[in-house]
């Protein structure tokens, strides 16, 4: 019941606290789902992956040599 106590701390009834917790949980799930979909979209974008590879190579060329 500790979780219920947390949401009831704002003076909500049990029913209001449960509804609030459900809404907040649903919102977090929507955000995670949107992030997951964005990751899949980016991972499937061949031109974006190629551009990232080129940038990594360019960045590696800028790293100073360890032979000092």
C-alpha positions, 0 to 999 in steps of 0.5 A: 500500500506504500504506492497508494500512500504516495499518490494519496499524499496530495489528499486524493481519495483512493479512487482518485489516486488509483485513476491518477496512477493509471493515467500516469502509467499509461502516459509513461507507456505511451512515451516508451512506445514512442521512443521504441518506435523512433529507435526502430525507424532510425535503425531502419533508415539506411541513409541515416546509418551511412551518414552516422558511419561517415561522421564516426570516421571523420571524428576518428580522424580528429583524435590525436595520435597516441604516438607523442 
